[in-house]
């Protein structure tokens, strides 16, 4: 069986999407499946480039010299997906879409979103009514997305859930940080996004930890990139609380360097807020910190509640509530017995639920059932 993964970004690359695709390939290849990856990336982020993307995608497809049994589509807008489906139909193969967020629910992730958000309703309608009915299978990351997709897919389409994936062994083999870092410190390994990660509330909680609990907590962040209004708010807060000596930006480190900071940190705060995007989402970063056994302060929003139990695998805080988040940070920093329990249980669930080797046999069987000549069944129940 041949699987071609179509990806709308450079590969290999940084970020959660690239790591997820890498885990797909490693797992499927280890099970004897032939997997290729075709990254299709048109440089440019304007609306004009978005309009050219479907043609650029088609040109790449027409240059392919081999035919896959299954074309696994990761990313792309609805027009490009429609083009891909047309091509796959001509090849008498099968097409599967990865859906890891509710489509067109992302807000404040880039300048293009300021324009494209006005087209989100019509884009969502076109995706669900012109694309989904012609798709053979869907790989989703949450139960909420399974239910969403099933409302628009055709009755013969198969759906399977593959949760967040982590290369568990990679996080066990990483090197320790060869630097003297101040402790305690917490780490934020994403852009400064307030609508998705409630980063301003995290900084407010960080300030409360200093002022109320008198803990000299340091805050390391992988990047200082974010919307101007968010970065300005953070800078103002840090200056007002006189916390500049405790805030450190790492200038977008590579994965191996970031891992060293992840291994060294004392805790992580993932403040998923009550947004439409987060209700359907499952944070990939959770899997990484669970695999490291790090204390996680997070919120009970989205798919996470189906896996992680409060004060067993993580510590839950009220979403976007700086006082409660600060209280939970203090709890983690002051209760060493709790931290020990979190460490053991976090690593265990990362290994049994999120390690890619524990999920890819299920995905291979899913693809096998979809391969030409084998009639698939709806897999919400079966898989």
TORSEMI-692732 format. One record per residue (C-alpha): residue number from 1; residue in one letter; y, x, z. Coordinates in pm, 1 decimal. Example, Ala and Ser with C-alpha at 12.3 -4.5 7.8 and 13.67 -1.06 7.14 Angstrom:
BEGIN
+-----+------+----------+----------+----------+
| pos | code |        Y |        X |        Z |
+-----+------+----------+----------+----------+
|   1 |    A |   -450.0 |   1230.0 |    780.0 |
|   2 |    S |   -106.0 |   1367.0 |    714.0 |
+-----+------+----------+----------+----------+
END
This chain:
BEGIN
+-----+------+----------+----------+----------+
| pos | code |        Y |        X |        Z |
+-----+------+----------+----------+----------+
|   1 |    X |      0.0 |      0.0 |      0.0 |
|   2 |    X |    340.9 |    131.8 |   -100.9 |
|   3 |    X |    653.6 |     40.3 |     93.5 |
|   4 |    X |   1003.8 |    126.3 |    -23.1 |
|   5 |    X |   1276.9 |     98.6 |    238.9 |
|   6 |    X |   1615.6 |     26.0 |     83.3 |
|   7 |    X |   1895.8 |    137.9 |    315.9 |
|   8 |    X |   2270.6 |     98.7 |    259.5 |
|   9 |    X |   2373.9 |    422.5 |    433.9 |
|  10 |    X |   2296.4 |    794.9 |    410.4 |
|  11 |    X |   1954.1 |    898.9 |    535.0 |
|  12 |    X |   1882.4 |   1088.3 |    746.6 |
|  13 |    X |   2199.7 |   1024.2 |    940.1 |
|  14 |    X |   2344.3 |    956.4 |   1281.7 |
|  15 |    X |   2321.9 |    626.8 |   1462.8 |
|  16 |    X |   2077.5 |    360.6 |   1570.4 |
|  17 |    X |   1997.0 |    229.5 |   1221.2 |
|  18 |    X |   1892.0 |    569.5 |   1088.9 |
|  19 |    X |   1675.5 |    631.3 |   1397.0 |
|  20 |    X |   1509.2 |    290.7 |   1361.0 |
|  21 |    X |   1423.8 |    357.5 |    996.9 |
|  22 |    X |   1292.3 |    700.6 |   1090.3 |
|  23 |    X |   1067.3 |    539.4 |   1351.7 |
|  24 |    X |    945.1 |    287.3 |   1094.4 |
|  25 |    X |    849.4 |    566.4 |    857.3 |
|  26 |    X |    682.5 |    785.4 |   1120.1 |
|  27 |    X |    477.8 |    498.3 |   1255.8 |
|  28 |    X |    368.2 |    356.0 |    921.2 |
|  29 |    X |    284.2 |    697.0 |    773.1 |
|  30 |    X |     73.4 |    779.0 |   1079.6 |
|  31 |    X |   -124.5 |    461.4 |   1001.3 |
|  32 |    X |   -191.9 |    571.1 |    644.0 |
|  33 |    X |     81.5 |    373.2 |    467.5 |
|  34 |    X |    280.9 |    527.8 |    184.6 |
|  35 |    X |    650.0 |    493.6 |    274.5 |
|  36 |    X |    957.1 |    602.7 |     77.7 |
|  37 |    X |   1323.7 |    557.7 |    169.0 |
|  38 |    X |   1596.8 |    497.3 |    -87.5 |
|  39 |    X |   1945.1 |    533.3 |     66.3 |
|  40 |    X |   2207.4 |    360.2 |   -147.6 |
|  41 |    X |   2557.2 |    445.3 |    -36.3 |
|  42 |    X |   2876.6 |    393.3 |   -237.0 |
|  43 |    X |   3155.3 |    604.5 |    -87.6 |
|  44 |    X |   3458.7 |    396.1 |     -3.1 |
|  45 |    X |   3527.1 |    123.0 |    250.1 |
|  46 |    X |   3777.0 |   -101.3 |     72.9 |
|  47 |    X |   3708.8 |   -459.6 |    -36.5 |
|  48 |    X |   3713.2 |   -331.2 |   -395.6 |
|  49 |    X |   3416.3 |   -103.7 |   -326.4 |
|  50 |    X |   3234.2 |   -396.0 |   -164.9 |
|  51 |    X |   3261.6 |   -585.0 |   -493.8 |
|  52 |    X |   3111.5 |   -290.8 |   -686.1 |
|  53 |    X |   2820.5 |   -244.4 |   -447.3 |
|  54 |    X |   2577.9 |   -495.0 |   -608.4 |
|  55 |    X |   2611.6 |   -323.0 |   -947.8 |
|  56 |    X |   2571.3 |     18.3 |   -786.6 |
|  57 |    X |   2258.9 |   -106.5 |   -609.6 |
|  58 |    X |   2113.0 |   -245.7 |   -932.9 |
|  59 |    X |   2172.1 |     86.0 |  -1109.2 |
|  60 |    X |   1969.5 |    265.2 |   -842.1 |
|  61 |    X |   1686.6 |     14.0 |   -869.5 |
|  62 |    X |   1670.0 |     42.6 |  -1249.0 |
|  63 |    X |   1631.6 |    420.5 |  -1215.3 |
|  64 |    X |   1318.6 |    387.3 |  -1001.3 |
|  65 |    X |   1005.4 |    520.9 |  -1171.1 |
|  66 |    X |    748.0 |    367.3 |   -937.3 |
|  67 |    X |    683.8 |     12.8 |   -820.8 |
|  68 |    X |    631.4 |    -61.9 |   -451.8 |
|  69 |    X |    416.1 |   -339.0 |   -310.5 |
|  70 |    X |    683.1 |   -428.6 |    -54.6 |
|  71 |    X |   1057.0 |   -364.8 |    -71.0 |
|  72 |    X |   1190.9 |   -352.7 |    284.8 |
|  73 |    X |   1567.3 |   -414.6 |    283.4 |
|  74 |    X |   1782.2 |   -278.7 |    566.8 |
|  75 |    X |   2151.1 |   -370.2 |    549.9 |
|  76 |    X |   2347.6 |   -474.9 |    236.0 |
|  77 |    X |   2567.2 |   -778.8 |    173.9 |
|  78 |    X |   2428.1 |  -1107.8 |     47.1 |
|  79 |    X |   2514.0 |  -1038.5 |   -320.0 |
|  80 |    X |   2329.8 |   -706.3 |   -315.2 |
|  81 |    X |   2034.4 |   -872.9 |   -142.9 |
|  82 |    X |   2032.4 |  -1137.6 |   -417.5 |
|  83 |    X |   2026.8 |   -862.2 |   -682.3 |
|  84 |    X |   1742.0 |   -684.7 |   -502.0 |
|  85 |    X |   1537.0 |  -1005.3 |   -484.6 |
|  86 |    X |   1582.3 |  -1059.6 |   -859.6 |
|  87 |    X |   1464.0 |   -706.0 |   -931.6 |
|  88 |    X |   1165.0 |   -737.7 |   -698.7 |
|  89 |    X |   1061.2 |  -1066.4 |   -858.8 |
|  90 |    X |   1057.4 |   -900.5 |  -1201.3 |
|  91 |    X |    825.2 |   -634.9 |  -1056.7 |
|  92 |    X |    598.1 |   -904.9 |   -906.0 |
|  93 |    X |    630.0 |   -742.1 |   -564.1 |
|  94 |    X |    739.3 |   -872.1 |   -223.3 |
|  95 |    X |   1073.8 |   -845.9 |    -47.3 |
|  96 |    X |   1126.3 |   -826.7 |    330.4 |
|  97 |    X |   1461.4 |   -831.8 |    509.9 |
|  98 |    X |   1536.9 |   -665.8 |    843.0 |
|  99 |    X |   1765.4 |   -890.4 |   1049.7 |
| 100 |    X |   1880.2 |   -711.7 |   1364.2 |
| 101 |    X |   2205.3 |   -899.6 |   1426.3 |
| 102 |    X |   2328.5 |  -1246.1 |   1349.0 |
| 103 |    X |   2475.8 |  -1202.3 |    999.9 |
| 104 |    X |   2852.8 |  -1192.9 |    971.4 |
| 105 |    X |   2904.3 |  -1217.4 |   1347.3 |
| 106 |    X |   3037.6 |   -861.7 |   1388.4 |
| 107 |    X |   3401.7 |   -842.6 |   1493.7 |
| 108 |    X |   3643.8 |   -549.8 |   1533.1 |
| 109 |    X |   3406.9 |   -284.6 |   1396.9 |
| 110 |    X |   3640.3 |   -152.6 |   1127.4 |
| 111 |    X |   3947.5 |   -223.9 |    917.8 |
| 112 |    X |   3742.6 |   -409.8 |    657.5 |
| 113 |    X |   3647.5 |   -666.2 |    921.9 |
| 114 |    X |   4009.6 |   -771.9 |    948.6 |
| 115 |    X |   3987.7 |   -898.1 |    590.7 |
| 116 |    X |   3620.9 |   -992.2 |    564.2 |
| 117 |    X |   3622.8 |  -1207.3 |    878.9 |
| 118 |    X |   3806.4 |  -1475.9 |    681.7 |
| 119 |    X |   3516.0 |  -1487.2 |    436.5 |
| 120 |    X |   3243.4 |  -1485.9 |    704.0 |
| 121 |    X |   3165.9 |  -1862.3 |    688.1 |
| 122 |    X |   3116.7 |  -1866.0 |    310.8 |
| 123 |    X |   2924.7 |  -1536.1 |    318.4 |
| 124 |    X |   2694.3 |  -1674.2 |    586.7 |
| 125 |    X |   2638.9 |  -1992.2 |    385.0 |
| 126 |    X |   2552.8 |  -1794.9 |     70.4 |
| 127 |    X |   2315.9 |  -1566.3 |    260.5 |
| 128 |    X |   2127.6 |  -1847.6 |    429.8 |
| 129 |    X |   2116.3 |  -2084.5 |    128.8 |
| 130 |    X |   2100.8 |  -1849.6 |   -171.8 |
| 131 |    X |   1909.0 |  -1551.7 |    -30.5 |
| 132 |    X |   1689.7 |  -1651.5 |    263.8 |
| 133 |    X |   1490.4 |  -1918.6 |     73.8 |
| 134 |    X |   1368.3 |  -1654.0 |   -174.2 |
| 135 |    X |   1262.6 |  -1390.0 |     78.5 |
| 136 |    X |    891.7 |  -1331.4 |    144.8 |
| 137 |    X |    924.7 |  -1197.7 |    498.0 |
| 138 |    X |   1166.3 |  -1119.8 |    778.0 |
| 139 |    X |   1155.9 |   -854.7 |   1048.9 |
| 140 |    X |   1379.6 |   -959.8 |   1338.8 |
| 141 |    X |   1473.9 |   -788.0 |   1663.2 |
| 142 |    X |   1500.2 |  -1091.3 |   1893.9 |
| 143 |    X |   1361.2 |  -1438.5 |   1955.9 |
| 144 |    X |   1705.1 |  -1585.9 |   1890.3 |
| 145 |    X |   1703.2 |  -1429.6 |   1543.3 |
| 146 |    X |   1350.8 |  -1562.2 |   1479.0 |
| 147 |    X |   1476.2 |  -1913.3 |   1544.8 |
| 148 |    X |   1787.6 |  -1857.7 |   1334.8 |
| 149 |    X |   1596.5 |  -1722.6 |   1034.0 |
| 150 |    X |   1329.3 |  -1993.6 |   1051.0 |
| 151 |    X |   1595.2 |  -2261.6 |    997.5 |
| 152 |    X |   1675.1 |  -2128.0 |    649.9 |
| 153 |    X |   1363.7 |  -1947.0 |    523.8 |
| 154 |    X |   1111.2 |  -2116.2 |    299.2 |
| 155 |    X |    793.2 |  -2251.4 |    457.3 |
| 156 |    X |    576.4 |  -1974.4 |    313.0 |
| 157 |    X |    791.4 |  -1692.4 |    447.6 |
| 158 |    X |    648.8 |  -1478.5 |    728.5 |
| 159 |    X |    853.6 |  -1374.3 |   1028.7 |
| 160 |    X |    768.8 |  -1107.1 |   1284.9 |
| 161 |    X |    961.3 |   -963.8 |   1577.5 |
| 162 |    X |    982.0 |   -589.0 |   1625.9 |
| 163 |    X |   1198.7 |   -511.4 |   1931.4 |
| 164 |    X |   1416.2 |   -205.8 |   1979.3 |
| 165 |    X |   1220.4 |    106.9 |   1889.9 |
| 166 |    X |   1230.8 |    446.4 |   2052.0 |
| 167 |    X |   1045.8 |    770.1 |   1988.6 |
| 168 |    X |    930.6 |    798.0 |   2348.9 |
| 169 |    X |    792.5 |   1149.7 |   2312.4 |
| 170 |    X |   1118.2 |   1280.8 |   2165.0 |
| 171 |    X |   1299.7 |   1182.1 |   2483.5 |
| 172 |    X |   1035.7 |   1354.2 |   2696.6 |
| 173 |    X |   1048.1 |   1680.7 |   2500.8 |
| 174 |    X |   1425.9 |   1724.5 |   2484.8 |
| 175 |    X |   1588.1 |   2031.7 |   2636.8 |
| 176 |    X |   1796.6 |   2029.0 |   2951.2 |
| 177 |    X |   2169.5 |   2077.0 |   2915.5 |
| 178 |    X |   2251.4 |   2448.6 |   2952.5 |
| 179 |    X |   2597.2 |   2371.4 |   3092.8 |
| 180 |    X |   2737.8 |   2323.9 |   3439.8 |
| 181 |    X |   2860.6 |   1964.7 |   3442.5 |
| 182 |    X |   3034.0 |   1779.6 |   3725.7 |
| 183 |    X |   2824.5 |   1517.8 |   3902.2 |
| 184 |    X |   2803.8 |   1229.9 |   3929.0 |
| 185 |    X |   2885.7 |   1132.8 |   3571.4 |
| 186 |    X |   2812.8 |    837.0 |   3348.5 |
| 187 |    X |   2784.2 |    842.4 |   2970.5 |
| 188 |    X |   2894.8 |    614.0 |   2687.1 |
| 189 |    X |   2724.2 |    699.5 |   2356.8 |
| 190 |    X |   2897.4 |    466.0 |   2109.4 |
| 191 |    X |   3238.9 |    398.4 |   1959.3 |
| 192 |    X |   3506.9 |    237.9 |   2176.3 |
| 193 |    X |   3438.1 |   -125.9 |   2092.0 |
| 194 |    X |   3573.1 |   -387.7 |   2330.2 |
| 195 |    X |   3441.2 |   -702.3 |   2162.7 |
| 196 |    X |   3081.7 |   -573.6 |   2158.3 |
| 197 |    X |   3061.4 |   -333.9 |   2454.7 |
| 198 |    X |   3347.6 |   -450.7 |   2677.2 |
| 199 |    X |   3460.9 |    -90.8 |   2703.2 |
| 200 |    X |   3796.5 |   -172.8 |   2863.7 |
| 201 |    X |   3621.5 |   -352.2 |   3151.7 |
| 202 |    X |   3396.1 |    -45.8 |   3191.3 |
| 203 |    X |   3702.7 |    176.6 |   3228.8 |
| 204 |    X |   3850.2 |    -69.3 |   3477.4 |
| 205 |    X |   3526.0 |    -54.3 |   3676.8 |
| 206 |    X |   3537.9 |    325.7 |   3655.7 |
| 207 |    X |   3887.5 |    312.4 |   3807.4 |
| 208 |    X |   3769.6 |     81.6 |   4088.1 |
| 209 |    X |   3485.5 |    321.4 |   4173.1 |
| 210 |    X |   3748.4 |    591.0 |   4231.4 |
| 211 |    X |   4000.2 |    376.3 |   4415.8 |
| 212 |    X |   3777.4 |    151.3 |   4627.3 |
| 213 |    X |   3460.6 |    354.9 |   4675.5 |
| 214 |    X |   3623.7 |    700.0 |   4670.6 |
| 215 |    X |   3352.9 |    846.2 |   4446.4 |
| 216 |    X |   3468.7 |   1130.2 |   4212.2 |
| 217 |    X |   3277.3 |    984.8 |   3917.5 |
| 218 |    X |   3320.6 |   1152.7 |   3578.8 |
| 219 |    X |   3299.1 |    965.0 |   3249.5 |
| 220 |    X |   3167.5 |   1134.4 |   2933.7 |
| 221 |    X |   3203.7 |    956.6 |   2599.4 |
| 222 |    X |   3048.5 |   1062.9 |   2268.9 |
| 223 |    X |   3362.6 |    978.7 |   2071.2 |
| 224 |    X |   3722.9 |    866.2 |   2109.6 |
| 225 |    X |   3708.8 |    651.7 |   1794.4 |
| 226 |    X |   3805.8 |    286.4 |   1824.0 |
| 227 |    X |   4070.1 |     32.7 |   1731.2 |
| 228 |    X |   4419.3 |    147.3 |   1819.6 |
| 229 |    X |   4477.7 |   -141.2 |   2060.2 |
| 230 |    X |   4156.4 |    -50.1 |   2247.3 |
| 231 |    X |   4222.3 |    324.0 |   2265.0 |
| 232 |    X |   4583.7 |    261.2 |   2371.3 |
| 233 |    X |   4467.9 |     28.7 |   2650.1 |
| 234 |    X |   4217.6 |    289.4 |   2769.9 |
| 235 |    X |   4471.6 |    569.9 |   2760.0 |
| 236 |    X |   4721.9 |    360.3 |   2956.0 |
| 237 |    X |   4462.7 |    270.0 |   3218.3 |
| 238 |    X |   4348.6 |    630.2 |   3259.5 |
| 239 |    X |   4703.5 |    760.1 |   3294.5 |
| 240 |    X |   4804.8 |    491.0 |   3542.4 |
| 241 |    X |   4502.7 |    561.6 |   3763.4 |
| 242 |    X |   4547.9 |    938.8 |   3723.3 |
| 243 |    X |   4191.9 |    978.6 |   3596.8 |
| 244 |    X |   4246.3 |   1216.1 |   3305.6 |
| 245 |    X |   4058.9 |   1504.4 |   3474.8 |
| 246 |    X |   3755.6 |   1275.9 |   3504.4 |
| 247 |    X |   3739.3 |   1155.3 |   3140.5 |
| 248 |    X |   3573.4 |   1375.3 |   2876.3 |
| 249 |    X |   3530.2 |   1310.0 |   2502.2 |
| 250 |    X |   3249.8 |   1496.1 |   2322.3 |
| 251 |    X |   3371.3 |   1481.0 |   1959.8 |
| 252 |    X |   3075.3 |   1295.2 |   1807.4 |
| 253 |    X |   2784.4 |   1529.6 |   1890.3 |
| 254 |    X |   2462.6 |   1542.4 |   1686.6 |
| 255 |    X |   2154.3 |   1364.4 |   1821.1 |
| 256 |    X |   2000.6 |   1670.4 |   1986.3 |
| 257 |    X |   2324.6 |   1761.8 |   2164.2 |
| 258 |    X |   2378.3 |   1402.3 |   2272.9 |
| 259 |    X |   2025.6 |   1395.1 |   2413.0 |
| 260 |    X |   2112.2 |   1684.6 |   2643.5 |
| 261 |    X |   2399.5 |   1484.5 |   2789.0 |
| 262 |    X |   2178.6 |   1177.1 |   2813.8 |
| 263 |    X |   1920.6 |   1374.3 |   3010.4 |
| 264 |    X |   2188.6 |   1509.1 |   3244.4 |
| 265 |    X |   2383.6 |   1189.1 |   3316.4 |
| 266 |    X |   2350.8 |   1002.0 |   3646.1 |
| 267 |    X |   2378.3 |    652.7 |   3498.5 |
| 268 |    X |   2488.3 |    451.1 |   3197.2 |
| 269 |    X |   2683.5 |    124.6 |   3179.3 |
| 270 |    X |   2616.5 |   -107.9 |   2883.5 |
| 271 |    X |   2853.6 |   -402.3 |   2924.7 |
| 272 |    X |   2734.4 |   -647.9 |   2659.6 |
| 273 |    X |   2981.9 |   -935.3 |   2662.2 |
| 274 |    X |   2926.5 |  -1303.0 |   2580.3 |
| 275 |    X |   2990.9 |  -1283.6 |   2206.3 |
| 276 |    X |   2806.6 |  -1446.9 |   1919.7 |
| 277 |    X |   2689.3 |  -1105.8 |   1804.5 |
| 278 |    X |   2549.5 |  -1001.0 |   2142.2 |
| 279 |    X |   2365.5 |  -1329.1 |   2207.1 |
| 280 |    X |   2137.6 |  -1246.4 |   1912.3 |
| 281 |    X |   2131.3 |   -871.3 |   1967.7 |
| 282 |    X |   1921.1 |   -610.9 |   2149.0 |
| 283 |    X |   2093.7 |   -281.2 |   2228.5 |
| 284 |    X |   1907.9 |     16.5 |   2081.4 |
| 285 |    X |   2073.9 |    245.4 |   2338.1 |
| 286 |    X |   1879.4 |     66.8 |   2611.4 |
| 287 |    X |   1553.1 |    201.8 |   2474.9 |
| 288 |    X |   1680.5 |    558.1 |   2480.2 |
| 289 |    X |   1797.8 |    549.5 |   2841.8 |
| 290 |    X |   1485.4 |    362.8 |   2951.8 |
| 291 |    X |   1271.7 |    636.2 |   2794.3 |
| 292 |    X |   1467.8 |    890.9 |   2996.2 |
| 293 |    X |   1427.7 |    686.4 |   3313.5 |
| 294 |    X |   1803.4 |    674.7 |   3366.0 |
| 295 |    X |   1964.6 |    409.3 |   3589.3 |
| 296 |    X |   2116.4 |    142.3 |   3366.0 |
| 297 |    X |   2386.5 |   -102.7 |   3466.7 |
| 298 |    X |   2389.2 |   -371.3 |   3199.5 |
| 299 |    X |   2441.0 |   -744.9 |   3153.9 |
| 300 |    X |   2191.8 |  -1031.5 |   3106.6 |
| 301 |    X |   2308.3 |  -1110.4 |   2753.9 |
| 302 |    X |   2072.7 |  -1144.9 |   2457.8 |
| 303 |    X |   1713.0 |  -1032.0 |   2413.4 |
| 304 |    X |   1725.6 |   -789.4 |   2706.9 |
| 305 |    X |   1648.4 |  -1068.4 |   2955.7 |
| 306 |    X |   1306.3 |  -1117.7 |   2798.4 |
| 307 |    X |   1204.0 |   -763.7 |   2893.1 |
| 308 |    X |   1407.3 |   -614.6 |   3177.9 |
| 309 |    X |   1404.8 |   -741.2 |   3536.0 |
| 310 |    X |   1697.8 |   -693.6 |   3772.6 |
| 311 |    X |   1654.6 |   -400.8 |   4013.3 |
| 312 |    X |   1316.0 |   -323.3 |   3859.3 |
| 313 |    X |   1405.6 |   -183.3 |   3517.5 |
| 314 |    X |   1786.3 |   -199.7 |   3537.3 |
| 315 |    X |   2071.1 |   -341.3 |   3745.5 |
| 316 |    X |   2239.5 |   -648.7 |   3604.2 |
| 317 |    X |   2613.7 |   -704.5 |   3637.7 |
| 318 |    X |   2834.5 |   -998.7 |   3547.4 |
| 319 |    X |   2949.9 |   -950.7 |   3185.5 |
| 320 |    X |   3304.1 |   -815.6 |   3150.8 |
| 321 |    X |   3366.3 |   -829.2 |   3528.1 |
| 322 |    X |   3511.0 |   -490.8 |   3636.7 |
| 323 |    X |   3471.1 |   -558.5 |   4010.0 |
| 324 |    X |   3105.5 |   -652.3 |   3978.2 |
| 325 |    X |   3032.5 |   -365.1 |   3741.6 |
| 326 |    X |   3198.3 |   -125.0 |   3988.0 |
| 327 |    X |   2989.6 |   -267.6 |   4271.8 |
| 328 |    X |   2670.2 |   -211.6 |   4071.0 |
| 329 |    X |   2775.6 |    144.1 |   3984.6 |
| 330 |    X |   2827.9 |    210.1 |   4355.0 |
| 331 |    X |   2484.9 |     60.7 |   4429.7 |
| 332 |    X |   2316.6 |    296.9 |   4184.1 |
| 333 |    X |   2505.4 |    600.7 |   4312.4 |
| 334 |    X |   2433.7 |    524.2 |   4678.2 |
| 335 |    X |   2075.5 |    390.6 |   4680.0 |
| 336 |    X |   1840.1 |    675.7 |   4591.4 |
| 337 |    X |   1530.9 |    467.7 |   4664.0 |
| 338 |    X |   1641.1 |    210.8 |   4406.4 |
| 339 |    X |   1709.7 |    488.1 |   4155.1 |
| 340 |    X |   1356.9 |    621.7 |   4203.1 |
| 341 |    X |   1207.8 |    277.6 |   4138.1 |
| 342 |    X |   1424.8 |    227.8 |   3829.9 |
| 343 |    X |   1318.8 |    568.7 |   3696.1 |
| 344 |    X |    946.2 |    493.3 |   3713.2 |
| 345 |    X |    965.6 |    135.6 |   3585.4 |
| 346 |    X |   1213.2 |    214.7 |   3307.5 |
| 347 |    X |    996.3 |    488.4 |   3160.5 |
| 348 |    X |    688.6 |    268.4 |   3184.3 |
| 349 |    X |    838.6 |    -25.6 |   2993.1 |
| 350 |    X |    989.0 |    208.7 |   2733.4 |
| 351 |    X |    645.1 |    353.6 |   2668.3 |
| 352 |    X |    451.9 |     24.3 |   2661.7 |
| 353 |    X |    703.3 |   -207.1 |   2491.8 |
| 354 |    X |    945.6 |      0.6 |   2284.3 |
| 355 |    X |    763.4 |    316.8 |   2175.8 |
| 356 |    X |    734.8 |    291.8 |   1798.5 |
| 357 |    X |    361.9 |    368.6 |   1807.9 |
| 358 |    X |    304.2 |     50.7 |   2010.0 |
| 359 |    X |    475.0 |   -170.2 |   1749.0 |
| 360 |    X |    404.6 |    -26.1 |   1405.0 |
| 361 |    X |     41.3 |   -134.4 |   1374.7 |
| 362 |    X |    169.4 |   -491.1 |   1402.5 |
| 363 |    X |    427.0 |   -419.3 |   1130.3 |
| 364 |    X |    168.2 |   -260.8 |    901.4 |
| 365 |    X |    -50.8 |   -570.7 |    931.1 |
| 366 |    X |    254.4 |   -785.0 |    856.6 |
| 367 |    X |    326.0 |   -590.0 |    537.9 |
| 368 |    X |    -42.5 |   -595.5 |    440.0 |
| 369 |    X |    -53.7 |   -974.7 |    454.9 |
| 370 |    X |    255.3 |   -990.9 |    234.3 |
| 371 |    X |    128.0 |   -750.2 |    -29.3 |
| 372 |    X |     72.6 |   -897.5 |   -378.6 |
| 373 |    X |   -259.6 |  -1078.3 |   -403.2 |
| 374 |    X |   -273.9 |  -1166.3 |    -31.8 |
| 375 |    X |   -137.9 |  -1502.4 |     72.8 |
| 376 |    X |     71.5 |  -1476.8 |    389.1 |
| 377 |    X |    124.3 |  -1728.8 |    664.9 |
| 378 |    X |    426.9 |  -1799.1 |    875.4 |
| 379 |    X |    405.4 |  -1537.2 |   1148.5 |
| 380 |    X |    630.8 |  -1675.9 |   1419.5 |
| 381 |    X |    313.6 |  -1785.5 |   1595.4 |
| 382 |    X |     60.4 |  -1554.8 |   1429.8 |
| 383 |    X |    249.4 |  -1230.6 |   1488.0 |
+-----+------+----------+----------+----------+
END
